[in-house]
Amino acid sequence: MHSRVVRIRGITAKRYRLHPAQVVVTGFALTILVGTALLMLPNARVGPGGASFLEALFTATSAVCVTGLTVVDTAVYWTPFGQVVILLLIQIGGFGIMSFASVVGLAIARKLSLRSRITAAAETKSVGLEDVKGLVFGVVRISLAIEVTVAVLLSLRFMLGYGEPVGRAIWLGIFHSVSSFNNAGFALFSDNLMGFATDAWICLPICAAIILGGLGFPVIVQLRRQLRSRPFSWSIRTWTMNTRIVIAGTIALLILGTAYITAVEWSNPNTLGAMDWPGKLLTGFFQSVQTRTAGFNSIDIGQMDSASLLGMDVLMLIGGGPAGTAGGIKITTFAVLFFILWTEVRGQVAVNVFGKRLSRAVHREAITIALLAVGVIIAATAALMLLTEFSLDALLFEAISAFATVGLSTGITAALPWPGQVILILLMFIGRLGPITFASAIALRERHTTYELPKERPIIG
């Protein structure tokens, strides 16, 4: 919080101004409270009376933070009005995160040296902070274009392939399109998407929306510009470092995740064992995509092998690209840590990525965010272990899923005692806004000292 001293008729007073990150946190908190109030209305729930405060708060937090964890069955517990409220909260949460993260990126870029800013502008064709309005409208346009396209494909499939009435098919298409692009994972079926595990016409459009939402707005914008200006002569050399890392990391994680999950679950009779090999590959790919913080499931997560859950823990923690709807510590953070490790192993001094040298400030930011994330997850898991009798792998999976705003669950969410559900609410809120606000705070509030202390090295290892 910033303060400024003002003098009014001889009286000295302080006027406080909130940091932009504080404004965003406050805005999201208020949105969650409004959503909670709406979901507690009697006409939001099927049956007599309204939802309890904890049920409404948990659902509203999960929707605004685009997570997807639930303590009630979305398909049968909420009325059409309640489902519309959830959909609006998902959309507001997704727009808000993408817009704020993109604006923070511009603010950080503006603090660079003149030479660096000229280079960045040449690479991204970006503009300054004066175009924030255009940036936000760009987020809205691209988001709606992707959501409408996927909604049309899903609606046609529900209508022609499953005989759903036109109105119902359109609603299913819109809801699952918005939920997938915003990486929310809410579904209007009691078994989530298990009934469509081998239906490529349902699974692949949803996966495409999730992947695009997880890339992040800066990456989508750059790819869109290249597609318009040079549709047949793309050059990776013109991509920014951020775009290269996110694209390469996304492809690598999707391939590795698909191979790992499919191999481990191949013979599991409760998951992939009964499917033919095309169905196994599709389902393995689908679940690999979901670990990018989407939260849909086409198989029973609770029946998966513990080794699969551990691998998915890692994928969930990494998450997707920055300034997008995905959560986790982000692919870029993980990549920076990997390249720091690779540089140390090779005995080099400077950390170089795709022909560019990383700033040491970026090293510190990545290490800080990763360690804070691990610390929060360990503390939350320990607390859940003290409160419940569930196994460590199930509780760790639940904690990472909440913090990384994934929404996948082994089925224990509703069975947790109310203190455990409150812990998940806090994890979702911290995981959705914490990394962004903290990263912006340390990036925008660097303090330059006029002196340095003498160096000394402790023994490492």
C-alpha positions as CSV (number, residue, x, y, z in Angstrom):
1,M,0.0,0.0,0.0
2,H,1.4,3.4,-1.0
3,S,0.8,6.6,0.9
4,R,1.1,10.3,0.1
5,V,1.1,13.1,2.5
6,V,-1.3,15.9,1.7
7,R,-2.0,19.2,3.5
8,I,-5.6,20.4,3.8
9,R,-6.1,23.8,5.6
10,G,-3.1,23.3,7.8
11,I,-3.9,19.7,8.6
12,T,-1.5,17.1,7.5
13,A,-3.1,13.8,6.4
14,K,-2.1,10.7,4.6
15,R,-3.9,9.5,1.5
16,Y,-3.4,5.8,0.8
17,R,-3.3,4.2,-2.6
18,L,-3.6,0.5,-3.2
19,H,-0.9,-1.3,-5.1
20,P,-2.4,-2.6,-8.4
21,A,-1.9,-6.2,-7.2
22,Q,-4.0,-5.3,-4.1
23,V,-6.7,-3.9,-6.3
24,V,-6.9,-7.2,-8.3
25,V,-6.9,-9.3,-5.1
26,T,-9.7,-7.2,-3.7
27,G,-11.7,-7.3,-6.9
28,F,-11.4,-11.1,-7.1
29,A,-12.4,-11.5,-3.4
30,L,-15.5,-9.3,-3.9
31,T,-16.4,-11.2,-7.0
32,I,-16.2,-14.5,-5.0
33,L,-18.4,-13.0,-2.3
34,V,-21.0,-11.8,-4.8
35,G,-21.0,-15.2,-6.5
36,T,-21.4,-16.9,-3.1
37,A,-24.4,-14.7,-2.3
38,L,-26.0,-15.5,-5.7
39,L,-25.4,-19.3,-5.3
40,M,-27.0,-19.2,-1.8
41,L,-30.3,-18.0,-3.3
42,P,-33.1,-20.6,-3.2
43,N,-33.5,-20.5,-7.0
44,A,-29.9,-21.4,-7.5
45,R,-30.2,-24.9,-6.0
46,V,-32.4,-27.8,-6.9
47,G,-34.9,-28.6,-4.1
48,P,-36.1,-26.6,-1.1
49,G,-33.8,-24.0,0.5
50,G,-30.6,-22.6,-0.7
51,A,-27.1,-23.9,-0.6
52,S,-25.0,-23.6,2.6
53,F,-22.5,-20.9,2.9
54,L,-19.5,-23.3,2.6
55,E,-21.0,-25.0,-0.5
56,A,-21.6,-21.7,-2.2
57,L,-18.2,-20.2,-1.1
58,F,-16.3,-23.3,-2.3
59,T,-18.1,-23.3,-5.7
60,A,-17.7,-19.6,-6.2
61,T,-14.0,-19.7,-5.4
62,S,-13.4,-22.7,-7.6
63,A,-15.3,-20.9,-10.5
64,V,-13.6,-17.5,-10.2
65,C,-10.2,-19.1,-9.7
66,V,-11.0,-21.3,-12.7
67,T,-10.2,-24.5,-10.8
68,G,-13.0,-27.0,-11.1
69,L,-12.9,-28.7,-7.7
70,T,-16.5,-29.2,-6.4
71,V,-18.1,-30.4,-3.2
72,V,-21.5,-30.9,-4.9
73,D,-22.6,-32.4,-8.2
74,T,-22.8,-29.4,-10.6
75,A,-25.1,-31.3,-13.0
76,V,-27.8,-32.1,-10.5
77,Y,-27.3,-29.8,-7.5
78,W,-27.5,-26.4,-9.2
79,T,-30.5,-25.2,-11.2
80,P,-30.1,-23.6,-14.6
81,F,-29.8,-20.2,-12.8
82,G,-27.0,-21.6,-10.6
83,Q,-25.2,-23.0,-13.5
84,V,-25.4,-19.7,-15.4
85,V,-23.9,-18.0,-12.3
86,I,-21.1,-20.5,-12.3
87,L,-20.5,-19.9,-16.0
88,L,-20.3,-16.1,-15.5
89,L,-17.9,-16.5,-12.6
90,I,-15.7,-18.7,-14.8
91,Q,-15.7,-16.1,-17.6
92,I,-15.0,-13.2,-15.2
93,G,-12.2,-15.1,-13.6
94,G,-10.6,-16.1,-16.9
95,F,-10.9,-12.6,-18.4
96,G,-9.6,-11.0,-15.2
97,I,-6.5,-13.2,-14.9
98,M,-5.5,-12.8,-18.6
99,S,-6.0,-9.1,-18.7
100,F,-4.2,-8.3,-15.4
101,A,-1.3,-10.6,-16.2
102,S,-0.9,-9.0,-19.7
103,V,-1.0,-5.5,-18.3
104,V,1.6,-6.4,-15.6
105,G,3.8,-7.8,-18.4
106,L,3.6,-4.4,-20.2
107,A,4.4,-2.6,-16.9
108,I,7.5,-4.7,-16.4
109,A,8.6,-4.2,-20.0
110,R,8.3,-0.5,-19.6
111,K,10.9,-0.6,-16.8
112,L,13.5,-2.1,-19.1
113,S,16.3,0.0,-20.5
114,L,15.7,2.0,-23.7
115,R,17.7,-0.5,-25.7
116,S,15.9,-3.5,-24.3
117,R,12.5,-1.8,-24.9
118,I,13.4,-1.1,-28.5
119,T,14.4,-4.7,-29.0
120,A,11.3,-6.1,-27.3
121,A,9.1,-3.8,-29.4
122,A,10.7,-5.0,-32.6
123,E,10.3,-8.6,-31.6
124,T,6.6,-8.4,-30.4
125,K,5.3,-5.4,-32.3
126,S,4.0,-4.5,-28.9
127,V,2.9,-1.1,-27.6
128,G,3.2,0.8,-24.4
129,L,1.0,1.1,-21.4
130,E,-1.1,3.7,-23.2
131,D,-2.7,0.8,-25.1
132,V,-4.0,-1.0,-22.1
133,K,-7.5,-0.5,-23.3
134,G,-6.7,-2.1,-26.6
135,L,-4.9,-4.9,-24.8
136,V,-7.9,-5.8,-22.7
137,F,-10.2,-5.7,-25.7
138,G,-7.8,-8.0,-27.5
139,V,-8.1,-10.5,-24.7
140,V,-11.9,-10.3,-24.9
141,R,-11.9,-10.7,-28.7
142,I,-9.6,-13.7,-28.9
143,S,-11.2,-15.4,-25.9
144,L,-14.7,-15.1,-27.4
145,A,-13.6,-16.2,-30.9
146,I,-12.1,-19.4,-29.5
147,E,-15.0,-20.0,-27.2
148,V,-17.6,-19.5,-29.9
149,T,-15.8,-21.8,-32.4
150,V,-15.5,-24.6,-29.8
151,A,-19.1,-24.1,-28.6
152,V,-20.4,-24.6,-32.2
153,L,-18.4,-27.8,-32.6
154,L,-19.5,-29.2,-29.3
155,S,-23.2,-28.2,-29.8
156,L,-23.3,-29.9,-33.2
157,R,-21.8,-33.1,-31.7
158,F,-24.2,-33.1,-28.8
159,M,-27.1,-32.5,-31.1
160,L,-26.2,-34.9,-34.0
161,G,-24.3,-37.5,-32.1
162,Y,-26.3,-37.8,-28.9
163,G,-29.7,-36.6,-29.9
164,E,-29.8,-33.7,-27.5
165,P,-32.6,-31.1,-28.1
166,V,-31.3,-28.0,-29.8
167,G,-31.5,-25.8,-26.7
168,R,-29.9,-28.3,-24.5
169,A,-27.1,-29.0,-27.0
170,I,-26.3,-25.3,-27.4
171,W,-26.2,-24.8,-23.6
172,L,-23.9,-27.9,-23.2
173,G,-21.7,-26.6,-26.0
174,I,-21.4,-23.1,-24.5
175,F,-20.8,-24.2,-21.0
176,H,-18.1,-26.7,-21.8
177,S,-16.5,-24.4,-24.3
178,V,-16.1,-21.6,-21.7
179,S,-15.1,-24.0,-19.0
180,S,-12.4,-25.6,-21.2
181,F,-10.9,-22.4,-22.6
182,N,-10.7,-20.9,-19.1
183,N,-9.2,-24.1,-17.9
184,A,-12.0,-24.4,-15.3
185,G,-12.9,-28.1,-15.6
186,F,-16.6,-27.7,-14.6
187,A,-18.9,-30.1,-16.4
188,L,-22.6,-30.6,-16.6
189,F,-22.5,-34.4,-16.3
190,S,-22.3,-36.2,-13.0
191,D,-19.4,-38.3,-14.2
192,N,-17.7,-35.2,-15.6
193,L,-16.7,-36.4,-19.2
194,M,-16.2,-40.1,-18.5
195,G,-19.1,-40.9,-20.8
196,F,-17.2,-39.4,-23.7
197,A,-13.7,-40.9,-23.1
198,T,-13.3,-42.3,-26.6
199,D,-15.3,-39.7,-28.5
200,A,-12.7,-37.6,-30.3
201,W,-15.4,-35.1,-31.5
202,I,-15.9,-34.1,-27.9
203,C,-12.5,-34.6,-26.4
204,L,-10.3,-33.0,-29.1
205,P,-12.2,-29.6,-29.3
206,I,-12.1,-29.4,-25.5
207,C,-8.4,-30.2,-25.5
208,A,-7.7,-27.6,-28.2
209,A,-9.5,-24.9,-26.1
210,I,-7.6,-25.9,-23.0
211,I,-4.2,-25.8,-24.8
212,L,-4.9,-22.4,-26.4
213,G,-6.1,-21.0,-23.0
214,G,-3.0,-22.4,-21.4
215,L,-0.6,-20.9,-23.9
216,G,-1.3,-17.4,-22.6
217,F,-2.4,-14.2,-24.3
218,P,1.0,-12.9,-25.4
219,V,1.8,-16.2,-27.2
220,I,-1.6,-16.4,-28.9
221,V,-1.3,-12.8,-30.1
222,Q,2.2,-13.4,-31.6
223,L,1.0,-16.5,-33.3
224,R,-2.1,-14.8,-34.6
225,R,0.0,-11.9,-36.0
226,Q,2.3,-14.2,-37.8
227,L,-0.6,-16.2,-39.2
228,R,-2.1,-13.0,-40.6
229,S,1.1,-11.4,-42.0
230,R,3.0,-14.5,-43.1
231,P,0.7,-17.5,-43.2
232,F,3.0,-19.7,-45.3
233,S,6.4,-18.5,-44.1
234,W,6.5,-18.7,-40.3
235,S,9.9,-18.1,-38.7
236,I,10.6,-19.3,-35.2
237,R,13.5,-16.8,-35.1
238,T,11.1,-13.9,-34.9
239,W,9.4,-15.4,-31.8
240,T,10.1,-13.9,-28.4
241,M,11.9,-16.0,-25.8
242,N,8.6,-16.3,-23.9
243,T,6.8,-17.7,-26.9
244,R,9.6,-20.1,-27.7
245,I,9.7,-21.4,-24.1
246,V,6.0,-21.8,-23.8
247,I,5.5,-23.5,-27.2
248,A,8.5,-25.9,-26.7
249,G,7.5,-26.6,-23.1
250,T,3.9,-27.2,-24.0
251,I,4.7,-29.7,-26.7
252,A,7.3,-31.5,-24.6
253,L,5.0,-31.8,-21.5
254,L,2.0,-33.0,-23.6
255,I,4.1,-35.7,-25.3
256,L,5.8,-36.8,-22.1
257,G,2.5,-36.7,-20.1
258,T,0.6,-38.7,-22.7
259,A,3.3,-41.3,-22.9
260,Y,3.7,-41.6,-19.1
261,I,0.0,-41.8,-18.3
262,T,-0.8,-44.2,-21.1
263,A,2.0,-46.5,-20.3
264,V,1.3,-46.7,-16.6
265,E,-2.5,-47.1,-17.0
266,W,-2.3,-49.3,-20.1
267,S,-3.3,-52.5,-18.3
268,N,-5.3,-51.0,-15.4
269,P,-8.7,-52.6,-15.7
270,N,-10.3,-49.6,-13.9
271,T,-9.0,-47.0,-16.3
272,L,-7.6,-47.8,-19.7
273,G,-7.4,-51.6,-19.6
274,A,-10.8,-52.3,-21.2
275,M,-10.3,-49.8,-24.1
276,D,-8.8,-50.6,-27.6
277,W,-5.5,-48.9,-28.4
278,P,-6.9,-45.8,-30.2
279,G,-9.2,-45.2,-27.1
280,K,-6.2,-45.6,-24.8
281,L,-4.1,-43.1,-26.7
282,L,-7.0,-40.6,-26.9
283,T,-7.8,-41.0,-23.2
284,G,-4.1,-40.8,-22.2
285,F,-3.7,-37.6,-24.3
286,F,-6.9,-36.1,-22.9
287,Q,-5.7,-36.7,-19.3
288,S,-2.3,-35.3,-20.1
289,V,-4.0,-32.1,-21.3
290,Q,-6.1,-31.9,-18.2
291,T,-3.0,-31.7,-16.0
292,R,-2.3,-28.4,-17.7
293,T,-4.8,-27.1,-15.1
294,A,-8.1,-27.8,-16.8
295,G,-9.6,-30.4,-14.5
296,F,-11.9,-32.5,-16.7
297,N,-11.6,-36.2,-16.4
298,S,-12.6,-39.0,-18.8
299,I,-11.5,-41.8,-16.4
300,D,-11.9,-42.3,-12.7
301,I,-8.9,-40.4,-11.2
302,G,-9.4,-42.3,-7.9
303,Q,-8.7,-45.6,-9.7
304,M,-5.5,-44.5,-11.2
305,D,-2.1,-46.0,-10.2
306,S,-0.2,-44.1,-7.5
307,A,2.7,-43.7,-10.0
308,S,0.3,-41.9,-12.4
309,L,-0.9,-39.6,-9.6
310,L,2.7,-38.7,-8.8
311,G,3.6,-37.9,-12.4
312,M,0.4,-35.8,-12.7
313,D,1.5,-34.0,-9.5
314,V,4.6,-32.8,-11.3
315,L,2.7,-31.8,-14.4
316,M,0.0,-29.9,-12.4
317,L,2.6,-28.0,-10.5
318,I,4.4,-26.9,-13.7
319,G,1.1,-25.7,-15.2
320,G,0.8,-23.7,-18.4
321,G,2.0,-20.4,-19.9
322,P,2.0,-17.0,-18.2
323,A,-0.8,-14.4,-18.8
324,G,-3.2,-17.2,-19.6
325,T,-6.0,-19.2,-17.9
326,A,-3.6,-22.0,-16.7
327,G,-2.2,-22.2,-13.2
328,G,0.8,-23.7,-11.6
329,I,4.2,-22.1,-11.3
330,K,4.2,-21.7,-15.1
331,I,6.2,-23.3,-17.9
332,T,8.5,-20.3,-18.0
333,T,9.4,-20.6,-14.3
334,F,10.2,-24.3,-14.7
335,A,12.2,-23.7,-17.8
336,V,14.3,-21.0,-16.1
337,L,15.0,-23.4,-13.2
338,F,15.9,-26.1,-15.7
339,F,18.3,-23.9,-17.6
340,I,19.9,-22.7,-14.3
341,L,20.5,-26.3,-13.4
342,W,21.9,-27.1,-16.8
343,T,24.2,-24.2,-16.7
344,E,25.6,-25.2,-13.3
345,V,26.1,-28.8,-14.4
346,R,28.0,-27.7,-17.4
347,G,30.2,-25.3,-15.3
348,Q,29.2,-22.2,-17.2
349,V,28.6,-18.7,-15.7
350,A,25.8,-17.1,-17.7
351,V,22.4,-18.8,-18.2
352,N,21.7,-18.6,-22.0
353,V,18.3,-19.5,-23.5
354,F,17.7,-19.6,-27.3
355,G,20.6,-17.3,-28.0
356,K,19.7,-14.8,-25.2
357,R,21.2,-14.3,-21.7
358,L,18.8,-14.4,-18.8
359,S,18.9,-11.6,-16.3
360,R,19.9,-12.6,-12.7
361,A,16.8,-11.0,-11.5
362,V,14.8,-13.6,-13.4
363,H,16.8,-16.4,-11.7
364,R,15.8,-15.0,-8.3
365,E,12.2,-14.6,-9.3
366,A,11.9,-18.2,-10.6
367,I,13.5,-19.7,-7.5
368,T,11.4,-17.6,-5.1
369,I,8.1,-18.5,-6.8
370,A,9.0,-22.2,-7.0
371,L,10.1,-22.4,-3.3
372,L,7.0,-20.5,-2.1
373,A,4.7,-22.8,-4.1
374,V,6.4,-25.9,-2.6
375,G,6.2,-24.5,0.9
376,V,2.5,-23.7,0.6
377,I,1.7,-27.1,-0.8
378,I,3.7,-29.0,1.9
379,A,2.1,-26.9,4.7
380,A,-1.4,-27.5,3.3
381,T,-0.8,-31.2,2.8
382,A,0.5,-31.6,6.4
383,A,-2.6,-29.8,7.7
384,L,-4.9,-32.1,5.7
385,M,-3.1,-35.1,7.0
386,L,-3.7,-34.0,10.5
387,L,-7.4,-33.4,9.8
388,T,-8.2,-36.6,7.8
389,E,-7.4,-40.3,7.4
390,F,-6.9,-40.2,3.7
391,S,-3.6,-41.4,2.1
392,L,-0.7,-39.1,1.5
393,D,-0.9,-39.5,-2.3
394,A,-4.6,-38.5,-2.4
395,L,-4.1,-35.5,-0.1
396,L,-1.0,-34.3,-1.9
397,F,-2.8,-34.7,-5.2
398,E,-5.7,-32.7,-3.8
399,A,-3.5,-29.9,-2.5
400,I,-1.5,-29.5,-5.7
401,S,-4.7,-29.6,-7.8
402,A,-6.2,-26.8,-5.7
403,F,-3.0,-24.6,-5.6
404,A,-2.3,-25.1,-9.4
405,T,-6.0,-24.4,-10.1
406,V,-6.4,-27.7,-11.9
407,G,-9.5,-29.2,-10.4
408,L,-8.7,-32.9,-10.8
409,S,-9.5,-35.0,-7.7
410,T,-9.4,-38.6,-6.5
411,G,-12.9,-38.1,-5.2
412,I,-12.2,-36.9,-1.7
413,T,-13.1,-33.2,-2.0
414,A,-16.7,-33.5,-0.7
415,A,-15.6,-36.0,2.0
416,L,-13.1,-33.6,3.6
417,P,-14.2,-31.9,6.9
418,W,-15.1,-28.2,6.7
419,P,-11.6,-27.1,7.9
420,G,-10.1,-29.2,5.1
421,Q,-12.4,-27.6,2.5
422,V,-11.5,-24.1,3.8
423,I,-7.8,-25.0,3.3
424,L,-8.6,-25.9,-0.3
425,I,-10.4,-22.6,-0.7
426,L,-7.4,-20.7,0.5
427,L,-5.1,-22.8,-1.8
428,M,-7.3,-22.0,-4.8
429,F,-7.2,-18.3,-4.1
430,I,-3.5,-18.2,-3.3
431,G,-2.6,-20.4,-6.2
432,R,-4.7,-18.3,-8.7
433,L,-3.6,-14.8,-7.6
434,G,-0.6,-15.4,-5.4
435,P,2.1,-16.2,-8.0
436,I,0.9,-13.3,-10.3
437,T,0.6,-10.7,-7.7
438,F,3.9,-11.7,-6.0
439,A,5.8,-11.9,-9.3
440,S,4.5,-8.4,-10.2
441,A,5.4,-7.1,-6.8
442,I,9.0,-8.2,-6.9
443,A,9.4,-7.3,-10.5
444,L,7.9,-3.8,-10.2
445,R,9.4,-2.8,-6.8
446,E,13.1,-3.4,-7.2
447,R,15.1,-1.4,-4.7
448,H,18.6,-0.3,-5.7
449,T,21.1,0.0,-3.0
450,T,24.2,2.3,-3.2
451,Y,26.5,-0.3,-1.6
452,E,27.3,-4.0,-1.6
453,L,28.4,-6.2,1.3
454,P,31.6,-8.3,1.0
455,K,31.1,-11.7,-0.6
456,E,31.5,-15.0,1.2
457,R,30.5,-18.5,0.1
458,P,29.0,-21.2,2.4
459,I,29.7,-24.9,1.6
460,I,27.0,-26.2,-0.7
461,G,26.3,-29.9,-0.9
